[in-house]
Every structure is written in C-alpha cells, then in structure tokens.
Amino acid sequence: MSVQHPISFLVAPSGFKESLAAEEVAAAIAIGIRRVVPGARIRLLPLVDGGEGTAAAMAASTGGRIERRSVTGPVGEQVDSHFAILGDGTTAVVEMAAAAGLSLVPRDRRDPTRTTTRGVGELMVAALDAGCTRIVVGCGDSGTSDGGAGALQALGARLLDAHGSEIGAGARALAKLDRIDMDGLDPRLADVAIEVACNPTNVLTGPRGVARVFGPQKGADPAQVDRLAKALKRWVRTLERDAAYPAGTDLRRGLGTGASGGLGAGLAAIGATLLPRFEVLLESIDLDGAIAEADLVITAEGSIDRQTPNGKVPAEVASRAQRLHVPVLALAGTIGSDAGRNYDIGIDAIQCVLPSPVELQEAFDRGAEFVADGAERVVRTLLLGAALARTADAPVAEALAVA
C-alpha cells in the first residue's frame, strides 16, 4: 500500500493518568504512525489540562525553570514536589497534582474525607518567597476534596472549632469547623494575582458537586460521600461568612468552584480568579494554527467517555478542529459509557489502544507500547480506507457510498 504524498499529522494528546505524561503519549503515537507512514509529517503538540506535567510543560514553552521543594502531601507525609517560574521571571505555575495529586495517595489510603491540599498552599508560599507577582494554579488529577481548606491553612488562615482550637486536616475535620480567622493570611497575597486554571463545569455543591461526582472516583464509599457533602456545605457556609472576597462571587455553584475537590472555591474566597483552564494554559500555544496545517489530528486521553465533552483535552482539540474542518481521531485507554456523545463535538472516530482486556497495572506499565501499537493499527485501517476510496472498481465504490 503506497501513500501518494506525505500526510501531515498533528498529534495533540493529553496524558494518561498514573501511566504516561502527555509528552510520552505523543511520542508513542508518533512511533506507531511512522511504522506505517515513514515519510509522514508529524507535529507533536502534547497538551496539559492543569494536572500532571503542567508546570514542566509551561516552563519549557516559555523558557522558564522548575523549582523543587518538599511539601506536605495529601496524606500528611512529606513529598518531593515542584512549581515552575515562567520565562517572564514573575509568573509561577503551581501544579496542584504535584502536591496533592491522586498519584500521591496510596491506593489503600484513598479516602477523600481525610486528604489535604496543604502542600498546594505551601507551594504558593514558595512562589511568594521567590518574588512572583502572578501565581497560576493548575487544577487537575487531584486526590483531595477538602475545598481548599488545607491550602488556606498553609497560607496563614486559622480554621477553628467552637472552643477556638485549630481543626485538623481534610474534609472530615471540617465537620467541627466553627469559624475562620483570616487575620494571619500571608499579607503578600494582596499584591499578587492568583489565577486558577480549572474546568469551569465543576462546581462545589449540589447534585453535580464535588462529593457526588468526584468522591467515588477518589475512593469514597456512599457513607463517605454523604459525610463529604455535609462537610463541604459547612465549609462554604463558613467561608461565605468569614472570608472577604469580591461581591457577586458564588462559592457554591460558580463555574470552577469544584475544581480539584473544591480548591477553586477555597482560593476564590481569598480573591483568586477562576478561569477556563485552556484560556490560561494555551496562551503561549497556537493550537488553531497547528490544526489548520494538519490533514488529520490525533488526540488521546486515558478514558474517552461521557465526561470528555466537559472540558477535557480531546474535547478542546476536537471543537477547534471542527471549526477548521479538520478530521479528528481520538485514542483512548478505555472507551467508557456514552462515549458517542463525543461525535457531536468534533471527534470523528474513537479507538481503544488496548489489544485485549488486561489488568490495570499491566495497562499502566505497558502504556507506551499499547499506545504505539494502537496508533499503528488505526493508521493502517485509515490507509486501507483511503485505498478503497481511490479504487476504480465501481461496485466497491458504490458499496462504500451506501455504507
């Protein structure tokens, strides 16, 4: 099977959580393409959504650097973490996943009523110490659901019970919260712009709030989900009374308040601006220009399902490609329920990269291999279809037209 002219591919995937960074996914897809089309023009544009890899990607794209720190991890133990200082020297990117991500929570300790975002606040303090005047907080891949309480504690807020004693860490402790003393909040925050790059569809409370939607994904059983929902309601009521934030801000169901287990709401309560994540994360990338130059766009994510249209990387790529009339193929580790919804937003085809059912750990360990092989299979199929479309055999052409 021959290719008449070099095909131009844009490979613009997200990472596969707990398995591959976006850069690794892109590289594996390129390997699969080149096995079939050695002369293809391939542009790799791995994309981040605020989760794992965000700080490194933004530092690389702006000529910035990574600063490494040890902070309090989500289960209360010290973890090696980092934040980025971008090329302008004054903007810090705090990747919450680097301090409170799900990958930092051991599988046998995944209880989102106990995990804390304290390390996120500690990274923000480190950014202040470095002289940064703008802090971008990337929300994604979180292992916490404390409403940002831990981050505020690290920034100097005191969360007190009815006896005036400080409460502990995690959403479970919020059940004892009586008031918040903001007097000790780091005064440098008043002169710093905090932008939270988040999924705007996530809200703090209600049927589509943090507890009900994301609690089970982070290990909560039904009883823990109920406790989490009650704790976050108490948290937001106390924030509304004790925090000074811009008038008109809705901490309960405002867009993005539920980002990273409610971190969005907690930071909004101290004046942070919540922004659609791609508005912030793509500010230095000409994604539309890259799409316009491609014959085919290949995007990818660990799972393509009913939640993909709600602000995930494949949805952002597909919606832009749809406007530019460029076809989109999505590769996935798994294809979940209602994945067909994605055909309405610009994804033209979805392909699972797994060759057969495998154990989860094997899928993680062999992720790059499976992605490369899956990309090879689907590109071979695409070229077969192209060859059939060019055939002069009228009956075949007619059959394809009917199909």
C-alpha positions in Angstrom: 0.0 0.0 0.0 1.6 3.3 -1.0 1.0 6.9 0.0 0.8 9.4 -2.9 2.0 12.4 -0.8 3.3 13.0 2.7 0.4 13.0 5.1 0.5 15.8 7.8 -0.4 14.6 11.3 -1.0 16.8 14.3 -0.6 14.7 17.5 -2.2 16.6 20.4 -2.9 14.3 23.3 -3.4 14.6 27.0 -1.6 12.4 29.4 -2.8 9.0 30.6 -3.3 9.5 34.3 -0.9 7.4 36.5 0.7 6.0 33.4 2.1 8.4 30.8 2.7 12.1 30.6 1.3 13.9 27.6 4.8 14.1 26.0 5.1 10.3 26.3 1.7 9.7 24.8 2.6 11.9 21.8 6.0 10.2 21.3 4.3 6.8 21.3 1.7 7.8 18.8 4.4 9.1 16.5 6.2 5.8 16.7 3.0 4.0 15.6 2.4 6.4 12.7 6.0 6.1 11.4 5.7 2.3 11.3 3.1 2.7 8.6 3.9 6.1 7.0 7.7 6.6 7.4 7.6 9.8 5.5 4.7 11.4 7.3 4.9 15.0 8.5 4.2 14.8 12.2 3.9 17.7 14.6 3.8 16.8 18.3 1.9 19.1 20.5 1.3 17.4 23.8 -1.3 19.3 25.9 -1.9 19.7 29.6 -5.1 20.3 31.4 -3.8 21.7 34.7 -2.9 18.3 36.0 0.3 16.2 36.0 3.0 17.8 33.8 1.5 21.3 33.6 4.3 23.1 35.4 7.1 21.4 33.3 5.2 22.0 30.0 4.6 25.7 30.7 8.2 26.2 31.8 9.5 24.5 28.7 7.3 26.5 26.4 8.3 29.9 27.9 12.0 29.3 28.7 11.3 29.1 32.4 12.6 26.8 35.1 11.4 24.3 37.7 11.9 25.0 41.4 11.9 21.9 43.6 10.5 21.8 47.2 9.5 19.3 49.8 5.9 19.9 50.9 3.1 18.2 52.9 1.5 15.6 50.7 -2.2 14.7 50.5 -2.0 12.1 53.3 0.1 14.3 55.5 3.5 13.0 54.8 6.3 15.0 53.1 6.6 14.6 49.3 9.1 15.9 46.8 7.3 18.5 44.7 7.9 21.4 42.4 6.5 24.5 40.8 7.5 26.5 37.7 8.7 30.0 37.2 8.0 31.0 33.7 10.3 32.8 31.3 9.0 36.3 32.4 10.5 35.6 35.8 7.4 36.8 37.7 4.8 34.1 37.0 4.7 30.9 39.0 2.8 27.9 37.9 1.7 25.7 40.9 0.6 22.3 39.6 -1.7 21.1 42.4 -1.2 17.5 41.3 2.5 17.8 42.2 1.5 18.4 45.9 -2.0 16.8 46.3 -2.5 14.6 43.2 -4.2 11.3 43.2 -1.0 9.6 42.2 0.5 10.7 45.6 -2.3 8.9 47.5 -1.5 5.2 48.1 -4.4 3.0 46.8 -5.1 1.6 50.3 -5.4 5.2 51.7 -7.8 6.7 49.2 -10.3 8.4 51.4 -11.1 11.9 50.2 -12.5 12.9 53.6 -9.0 12.8 55.0 -6.7 14.1 52.3 -5.4 17.7 52.3 -4.4 20.4 49.9 -1.9 21.9 52.4 1.0 21.2 50.1 -0.6 23.4 47.4 -0.6 26.3 49.8 3.0 25.6 50.7 4.0 25.8 47.0 2.2 29.1 46.8 4.1 30.4 49.7 7.3 29.2 48.0 6.3 31.2 44.9 5.8 34.3 47.0 9.2 33.8 48.6 10.7 33.7 45.1 9.2 37.1 44.4 6.5 36.1 41.9 3.7 38.5 41.4 1.4 36.2 39.5 0.5 32.7 40.5 -1.3 30.3 38.1 -2.7 27.3 39.9 -3.3 24.3 37.6 -6.2 22.2 38.7 -6.4 18.6 37.7 -5.6 15.0 38.7 -6.3 15.8 42.3 -6.5 13.3 45.2 -8.2 15.7 47.6 -11.7 17.0 48.4 -11.1 19.4 51.2 -12.5 22.5 49.5 -9.0 24.1 49.5 -9.1 24.2 53.3 -5.5 22.8 53.6 -4.2 25.3 51.1 -5.7 28.2 53.1 -4.2 26.8 56.3 -0.8 26.8 54.7 -1.3 30.4 53.6 -2.0 31.5 57.2 -5.7 31.1 57.7 -6.7 29.5 61.0 -9.7 27.1 60.9 -11.2 27.0 64.4 -13.7 24.8 66.3 -16.2 26.1 68.8 -13.6 26.1 71.5 -11.1 28.2 69.5 -8.8 25.3 68.7 -7.5 24.7 65.3 -9.1 21.8 63.5 -7.1 19.0 61.7 -6.6 18.3 58.1 -9.1 17.0 55.5 -12.8 17.4 54.8 -13.6 15.1 57.8 -12.2 17.8 60.1 -14.5 20.5 58.5 -17.4 18.9 60.4 -16.0 20.6 63.5 -15.4 24.0 61.8 -17.0 26.9 63.7 -15.1 30.0 62.3 -12.2 31.0 60.1 -9.6 33.6 61.3 -8.2 35.3 58.2 -6.0 37.7 60.1 -2.9 35.6 59.7 -3.3 35.2 55.9 0.0 36.0 54.2 -0.1 39.8 53.5 1.8 39.4 50.3 -1.3 37.8 48.7 -2.8 41.3 48.5 -0.3 42.2 45.8 -0.3 39.0 43.8 -2.7 38.0 41.0 -3.9 34.4 41.6 -5.4 32.7 38.5 -6.9 29.2 38.9 -6.8 27.3 35.6 -9.8 25.0 36.1 -12.5 23.0 34.4 -15.4 25.5 34.6 -18.0 22.8 34.6 -17.0 21.6 38.1 -19.0 23.1 41.0 -18.6 22.7 44.7 -22.0 21.7 46.0 -25.3 20.2 44.7 -26.1 17.1 42.8 -23.2 17.7 40.4 -20.9 18.9 43.2 -17.5 17.6 44.4 -18.8 15.0 46.8 -21.3 13.3 44.5 -19.4 13.4 41.2 -15.8 13.0 42.2 -15.9 11.5 45.7 -16.3 7.9 44.4 -13.5 8.4 41.8 -11.2 9.3 44.7 -12.1 6.2 46.8 -15.1 7.3 48.8 -17.9 4.8 49.6 -21.5 6.0 49.8 -21.2 6.8 53.5 -18.1 8.8 52.9 -19.7 10.7 50.1 -22.5 11.8 52.4 -20.0 12.9 55.1 -18.1 14.8 52.4 -21.1 16.6 51.1 -22.1 17.7 54.6 -18.6 18.8 55.4 -18.3 20.9 52.2 -21.6 22.6 52.9 -20.4 23.6 56.3 -17.1 24.8 54.8 -18.8 27.0 52.2 -21.2 28.5 54.7 -18.3 29.5 56.9 -16.3 30.9 54.0 -19.3 33.0 53.0 -19.5 34.5 56.5 -15.8 34.9 57.3 -13.9 35.4 54.1 -13.5 38.7 52.3 -14.0 38.1 48.6 -15.3 40.1 45.6 -19.1 40.8 45.7 -21.1 38.6 43.4 -18.8 35.6 43.7 -20.8 32.3 44.0 -18.6 29.9 46.1 -21.2 27.1 45.9 -22.1 26.7 42.2 -19.9 29.3 40.5 -18.0 28.0 37.5 -14.9 26.1 38.6 -15.6 26.2 42.3 -15.5 22.4 42.4 -12.1 22.2 40.6 -9.7 19.8 42.3 -12.0 18.8 45.1 -13.2 22.4 45.8 -9.7 24.0 45.7 -11.3 26.5 43.3 -13.8 27.7 45.9 -11.2 27.9 48.6 -8.9 30.1 46.5 -11.8 32.2 45.2 -12.6 33.0 48.8 -9.3 34.8 49.1 -9.7 36.7 45.8 -8.4 34.3 43.2 -9.8 34.5 39.7 -11.2 31.2 38.3 -10.6 30.9 34.6 -11.4 28.2 32.0 -8.2 26.2 32.0 -7.4 26.3 28.3 -7.8 30.1 28.3 -4.7 30.2 30.6 -2.8 27.0 29.6 -2.9 27.6 25.9 -2.0 31.3 26.0 1.5 30.6 24.6 0.5 27.9 22.1 -1.1 28.5 18.6 -3.3 25.4 18.7 -5.6 26.6 15.9 -2.7 27.3 13.6 -1.3 23.8 14.2 -4.7 22.2 13.5 -5.1 24.2 10.3 -1.8 22.8 8.9 -2.8 19.2 9.5 -4.5 16.6 7.3 -5.5 14.6 10.4 -5.5 15.4 14.1 -4.9 12.6 16.6 -5.7 13.4 20.2 -5.8 11.0 23.2 -6.7 10.5 26.8 -6.8 7.7 29.3 -10.6 7.4 29.0 -13.0 8.7 26.5 -16.5 8.8 28.0 -19.5 10.9 28.9 -17.2 13.4 30.8 -14.9 14.0 27.9 -17.0 16.9 26.4 -16.9 18.6 29.8 -13.6 20.5 29.3 -11.2 17.6 28.7 -8.3 18.0 26.3 -9.8 15.8 23.4 -12.9 18.0 23.5 -11.0 21.2 23.3 -8.9 19.9 20.4 -12.0 18.5 18.6 -14.1 21.6 18.9 -11.3 23.7 17.4 -10.7 21.2 14.6 -14.4 21.1 13.9 -14.5 24.8 13.3 -11.5 24.4 10.9 -13.0 21.4 9.1 -10.0 19.1 10.0 -10.9 15.4 11.0 -10.1 14.2 14.4 -9.2 10.7 15.7 -9.2 10.0 19.4 -7.2 7.2 21.0 -8.1 6.0 24.5 -7.0 3.5 27.1 -10.7 2.8 27.7 -13.9 3.8 26.0 -16.5 4.4 28.7 -20.2 4.9 28.8 -21.9 7.4 26.5 -18.6 7.9 24.6 -20.7 8.5 21.5 -21.5 12.0 22.8 -18.1 13.0 21.6 -19.1 12.6 18.0 -21.2 15.7 18.4 -18.2 17.9 19.5 -15.9 17.1 16.6 -14.3 13.8 17.3 -14.8 11.7 14.1 -13.6 8.3 15.4 -12.6 6.7 18.7 -10.2 3.8 19.0 -9.1 1.9 22.1 -5.4 1.2 22.2 -5.6 -2.0 24.3 -5.3 -5.2 22.2 -7.4 -7.2 24.7 -8.6 -7.0 28.3 -5.7 -6.5 30.6 -5.1 -5.9 34.3 -5.0 -2.2 35.3 -1.4 -2.4 36.4 -0.3 -4.0 33.2 -2.0 -1.3 31.2 -0.1 1.3 33.2 3.2 -0.5 32.9 2.9 -1.1 29.2 1.2 2.1 28.3 3.7 3.4 25.8 3.8 0.0 24.0 0.0 -0.2 23.8 -0.4 3.4 22.6 2.2 2.9 19.8 0.6 -0.4 18.7 -2.9 1.1 18.8 -1.8 4.1 16.7 -0.2 1.7 14.2 -3.4 -0.3 13.9 -5.7 2.6 13.3 -3.4 4.3 10.8 -3.2 1.1 8.8 -7.0 1.0 8.8 -7.2 4.6 7.7 -4.8 3.9 4.8 -6.9 0.9 3.8 -10.0 3.0 3.7 -8.2 5.7 1.6 -7.0 3.0 -0.9 -10.5 1.6 -1.2 -11.9 5.1 -1.8 -9.4 5.6 -4.7 -10.3 2.3 -6.3 -11.7 2.4 -9.9 -13.9 -0.6 -9.1 -17.3 0.9 -9.4 -19.1 -1.8 -7.3 -16.7 -1.3 -4.4 -17.1 2.5 -4.6 -20.9 2.1 -4.7 -20.8 -0.2 -1.7 -18.7 2.3 0.3 -21.1 5.1 -0.7 -24.0 3.1 0.7 -22.1 2.2 3.9 
